[in-house]
Amino acid sequence: MMASSVHVWSDTRIYFKEARTLAEQGLEVDFYAIDYPSEKVDVQNLTMHYMKPQKKTSPLCTLALPLQRNDPV
């Protein structure tokens, strides 16, 4: 199984150089990646799982840490 939550499925580094190459060598590959409107082809031994793109958020919005002030108010 291969998964990427930050790359579209057709990313060259992951899809072509890894997932597709492994499948063409006879390994069963399940690949989970973000969907993208691009031509999709069936590749033997490669099962694609397309994830819906999510809205990007600022890291400050996703990290909740208590703020502390060291100086008196």
N, C-alpha and C positions, 0 to 999 in steps of 0.2 A: 504494500500500500504506500502511496505517495500522497502528500497533501500540501497545499499552499493556500493560506488565507489572505495573502497579500499580492499574489501574482495571478494574472489572467491565464486561462488554460493554455493559450497558444504561446506563452513565453518561451522563447527559443532555448534558453538555458535549461529549463525544466522539462518541457514537453518533448522537444526534438532530441536534445542531447542526452536525456535520461529516460523518461517514460517510454517514448516510442522506440528508442534503441533497445531497451531491455525487452520490450514486448516482441520486437522483431527477432531477438535472439531466443525466443521461446518461453520466456518467463511470463507468468500471469501477473498483470499490473492493474491495480485499481488506482485511479488518479483523481483526486478531489482538488478542484481549483475554481476560481471565480469565472463565471460565464462571460463571454465576450462575443459580439456579433461578427463572427468570422466563419469561413467555410470549414465545416467539420467533416472529417472522413473517418470511416470505420477502419480500425487497425486490429488485426487478429491478435488476441491475447491482451488487448488494452481495453479496459472498461472505464469510461469517462463518467465522472459525477460532477455536474455543473452546479456551483453554488451561486446564489443570488448576490450581486454586489451590495455591500453595506455602505451606509453613509459614513464618510470619514469624520472623525472628531479630533479635536485638539487634545494632545496628551494631558493638558491641564484639566480638561473636562472628564477624563476617564480615571484620573488618579485623585483619590480623596484622602488627603493627609491633614491632620490637625495643624493649623498654623499657630505658632507660638511667638510671642514677642518677649524679648529679653529685657528691653528697656521699659522703664515705668511710663505709664500714660499720663 
